[in-house]
Amino acid sequence: MPQYKFDNRVKPQALGDTELFKPIKVGDVELAHRAVMAPLTRMRAAKNVPSKEWAPDYYAQRAQRPGTLIITEASFPAPQFGGYDDAPGLWSKEQLDIWKDIFRRIHEKKSFVYVQLWNLGRTADPALLARDGLRFDSASDGVYMSKEQEENALKAKNPQHGLTKDEIRQYVKEFVQASKNSMEAGADGVEIHSANGYLLNQFLDPLSNKRTDEYGGSIENRSRFTLEVVDAITEAIGASKVGIRLSPYGVFSGMSGGQEPEIVAQYAYVVGELERRAKEGKRLAYIHLVEPRVTNPFNKEGEGVYTEGSNDFIYSIWKGNVVRAGDLALHPEIAREMVKDGRTLIAYGRFFISNPDIVDRVEKGLPLTAYDRSTFYALTEKGYVDYPNYDECVKQGYTS
């Protein structure tokens, strides 16, 4: 029996005749097509060092179609950004030497790579932070994502800490340093993670941000930290090497999502500020949006879908590239419509894990291999580098 099988939920459509397979310039790179690998946390690092044994192969497999944009798994710019031991960092020589190898392998396939910069904030493990003498940070003191997380923090004697202005400035500096480190190691750019309930998103959202200074209260103030990070990284490495991820309708980590009537206004303001900078000659490479189809990244497909809102508002504000992600491998008919707008790219996530050649399969309308969810975050090569290309699946006798 083959180890894996085709996913019978997917009704493939060949998208080779759509805009998805036309080239597009993103920042400084010319992509051969518009199918992007979404950032995918895989938890294969050890003490924040990427897996030397597996990670270069994993990324090279998924860069196999020339001209593909790979966005890496979320990575920590500095120890204070973290709170998980098995996610990679971007600060030590040991970490960066392995990243160099990963970037080299991606470039050997004639593909491109942006590194996603991650700050957990109140989603971190407060006990792990306490072990390393690190704060448990968020936008505001004591506004926990859950009762369970509050109990964890108090037990660890590491209560949730609202950042001071000096600490915000320090975070901005470390975002910049990690961006420089990534570029020096050979990346083509970086993606600022301001989505999915993590620290920058915690500042944007009124449920987690209860501040009364210039970083809280109004839409403009809640946006300040994210925009300061954008400005600082842009100044350091150039706007064309920077992307940003946003999730207007996300609810993971206690974010508002569609229940907040001003949520579109919040994100329209951020996007408007990015477009204003673009008109001044500092256009980001792309804005990456999580679709309301996926309001919590830990849900199974089809769960928690928000049907009363759309990300389409961005197109009337932002005139640059838009990457859209969220359950689109299962819905090629939606991807087909989305890419009719010539600035749109489609990011594939979970099915890029189980289909290293997904670009070819989407182009030709071939069946997709089902993923093994139990191995998403397992410290093993199984479910990481052992998914075969389509031809090998056929040889092994895959069925739905």
N, C-alpha and C positions, 0 to 999 in steps of 0.2 A: 504494500500500500504506500502511495506517495505520502510524504510528510504533511503536505498542505493540499488545498483544493481550490477550485475556482469559487468565487462568491456568487451564489445564485440570486442575490438581491440586485445585482448590477445587470441592467439591460444595456449592453454597450451600444454606443453610436459612434461611427467614424467621424471624427471632427477635423480630419485632414483638409477638408475643403473650406474651413472657416478661418477667420482672422487669427485664431489661436496658433496657426502654423505659418504666420507671416513674421518676418523679423521685426524687431523693435529696439530702439536705443533706450537704455535705462542708465541714467547717469552717464558714466564714461564708457560703458560697455555696450556692444551691439549683440543682442541676443538673437539666436536663430529662430526662436519661437517664443510663445508667451505662457508656456506651462512651467510653473515655478515649484520648487520644493519648499514647502512651508517649514518654519522652524519647529522642530520636534524634540522635545525633551526625552532623552533615552536613558539617563541615569547609569551610564557605563563608566563613569570616572571613578577614580580612587583618590580620596583626599583632595578632590578638586583638580586632579590631573587627568586629562583625557586618556582613554585607553590606547596605548601605543600599539597594542596587538590588533585591535579590531577597528578603531575609529577611522584610520586612513582608508581601509578597504571599504567600509560602510559608505563613506562619502564618495569614493571613486566609483563604486557600483552605481550610485544614483546620479552621478555626473556623466554617465556613459554616452548620452546623446549630446553631441557637440552643440555648444551655444545655449546650454541650460543655466538658469540662475538657481543656485543653491543658497538658501538661507539656513545658517547653522542652527543647531539647538541653542537655546538660551544659555548664556554664559555670564559668569560673575566678573565684573571689572576689578573688584577688590574683596578681601575677606568680609568686610562689613556689609556687603551687598548680599551675602549668602545666607546660609542656614540649612544647606543640604551638603553632605560630604560627597555625594555621587554625581553632582553636576560640575561641569568643568569651569575653570577660572582662566583669567587672562592677565595675570600679574607676574607670575614667576617664570624664570628661564625654562624650567622643566616643562611647565604647561605650554609655553610659547614654542618650544622646539617641536612638540608634537603637532601643534596647530600648523607650524610651517610645513610639516610633512603632509598634513591633510590638505592644505591649500595647494601645495605642489601637485598632489595627486589629482585634485579637481582640475587644475590648469592643464595637466597632461592630457586630460580628456577634452580639452578646448572648451571647458565650461567656466563658470564664474561663481564667486562666493562672497556673500555678505554675512557678517558675524552679528548675531543678535545679542544685545547688551541687556542684562537682566538684573533687576533689584527686587528681591522678594517682599521687603516690607513686612507687613503683619501676617503674611502667609508662611513665613519662615518657621523653623522649629526653635522656639525660645530656649529650650534646654541646650541644644547644640550651640547656639550663639553664646549662652552663658558659659558653657564649657571652655570656649575660646576667648572669654572676656569681652564679648561684643554685645552691643545694645540690641534690643528688640524694637525696631523702628516702625513708625507709620507717620501719617499726617498729623494725628492727634493723640494725646495721652488717652489710654483707657478705652478707646472705641474699637473693641475687638471684633473680629470677623465672625466669632461664634462663642457660645458659652464654654465649649470644650477648649478653644484656644485660650480663653481667659484663664481657665483652670490650669492649663499647661504652663502659661507664663507665670502665674503666681506660685505654682509649685516649684518652678525653676528659679524663683526669686529674680525674675527678669521681666517686670511688667512692661506693657506697651508704652513706648516713649514717643511723644510728638517731637519732631525734629526742631532744633533751634536753627536760626538763620545761618549761623556759622557751620552747622552740620550740613545744611543744604548746600552751602558753598563748597564744602569738602567733597560731597557726593558729586557735584558738577565737575570738579577737578579730576576725580577718579574716573568718571565717564570719559573725559577727554583723554586721560592717560591710556585707558584701555583701547580707545579708538586708535590712538597713535601706535600702541603695541600691535594691534590687529593689522594695521596697514603695513607696519615694518615687517611683520611676519609673512606678508604676501596677500592679504585679503584685498578684494576689490572695493569693499565698502563695509559699513556697519548699519544695523537696524536698531533703532531705539525702541525698546519694549515699553510702551505706554498703554498696555492693554491687559485684559484678562485678570484684573483685580490685583496686580502687583503694584509696587510702590508709587510709580508715577500716576497710575490709574487711581490709586487711593487718594492722591491729591486732587485729581479731577472730579471725583465723585462726592456729592453732598452728603451721602450716608456715612462716609469714612472721614471726610474732611470737615471738622468742626472748629477750625482755627478762626481767630478773630484778627489776625494780622494781615499783611499784604499777600499772604499765601492762602487765604481762606475767605469765605463769605460770598463773594460775587463770582460769577462765571469767569470774569477776567482774572481775578486773584487765584482761583483754583487752577487756572491754566498756566500760571507763572512758572512753576518749577519745570514742567515739561518743556516750555518754550525756552527757558534758560539753558536747559540741556541741549536742545536743538541748536541754539545760537552758539554755544561754546564749542560743540563738536564741529559745527559748520566752519567756525573760525579756524579750528585746528587742522581739519583735513579737507575742507571744501564741501559745499552743499551737494555737489554731484555724486559724492561718495556716501551720502547719508539717506537712509529711509527711516520711516517711523511706522509702528503698528498701533492701531486703535481698535477698540471693541465697543462701539456706542451702546449696544444692546446687551452686553455681557452682565451676568449676575454672579459669576464665580467670586468667592471671597467677599460676599455681601455687597456687591455693587448694585446700583439702582436698576440698570437696564431700562426697559420700556415703561416701568411704573413711574418713572420720574418725568413729568410733563416737559421739563426744560432740558431733557438729555440731548435732544437733537440740537438745541440752541448751544449747549455746552460744546459739543463737538464741531458745530458749524463755526463757532468762534475760533477754536484751535485751527481748524482747516483754513479759515479766512486769514488768520495771522500767518500761516505757512504760505498762502498764496500772495499775501502782501510782500513777504520776504522774497518770494519768487520773482515778483514784478520788479524788485530792486536788484535782481541779478543773482539771487541765492535760491534757486529752485532745487528742492530735494529730488533725489533720484525717483522716489515713489512714496505714496502713502498706501499702507497695507491695512486693509479692513477685514475684521472678522464679521461674517454675515450673521444676521439675526437667526439664521437656521441653527447656529451653534451658540447658545447663550452660556454654556458651561462646558469647557473642554473635556471634562471627565464624564459627561453624559454619553450614552450610546447614540448613534445616528437616529434622528427623528425624535429624540426626547428633548423637552424644554424649548421647542421651536417657538420663537416669537413671531407672530403673523401680522401684527398691527403696525409694523414699521419697516423701513427699508433704508439701506445705505445710499440710495440713489441721489440723495440730497447733495452728496459731495461733488457731483459733476457740475452743478451750477455754481460752485465756488472755486474748486481746485481745477486747474487747467493742465496739470501734469499727469504722470502715470499713476494708475490705481491698480493695486494687487488685491484681488478678492479671494477670500478663503472661507470654507465652511460647508462641508458635506457635498462638494460638487462632483466628486468622482461617481457618487451614486445618482447624480442628476445631470447627465451630460446635456439634457435638453435645456437646463437653466444656464449652464456654461455657454452653450451655443448662442443664447440670446445675449448674455453679458458681453461676449467678445465682439458683438456688432459695434460697440463703441471702441474706436480705434486706440484708446489709451488704456485699455483694460488687459490685465494679465490674470491668470487663474492659478492659485496656489493649491496644490494637492498635498495632503498630510498623511493620514493613516494609511491610505492606499499607496503612498510612495514608500512606506515602510515595507509592505509586502510585494511591491512591484517595482524593483529597481529600474526596470525598463518601461515605466508607466507612460512616458512620453510617446514611445512607439505604439503602445497599446491604445492610448486615447486617439492617436492619429488614425489608426487602422480599424478601430472598433473591436478590439480583441477582448476576450474575457479577462477579468482581473482576479488575481489570486487573493483569497480571503486572508486577512491578518489574524494572528494569534494575540489577542489582547493581553493575555496573561504574561506575555514576554515583553510588553512595551517598556517596562522599567526594571527588568530582571538583569542582574549582572552576569550575563551569559552571552555567548555568540549565537545561541539559538534565538530565532526571531529577530536577529540583528543583521548578520552577514550571510545567512543560509537560504534566503529566498531566491529562487532561480528566475532567469529570464523566461519569456513565454515559450520559446522553442524547447527549452529544457523541461518546462512544465508538460508540454505535449508528449515528449519522450517518456516522461515518468508516468503518464497516464492520468493526469489530473481530470477530475470530473466536478460538476457543480454539487 
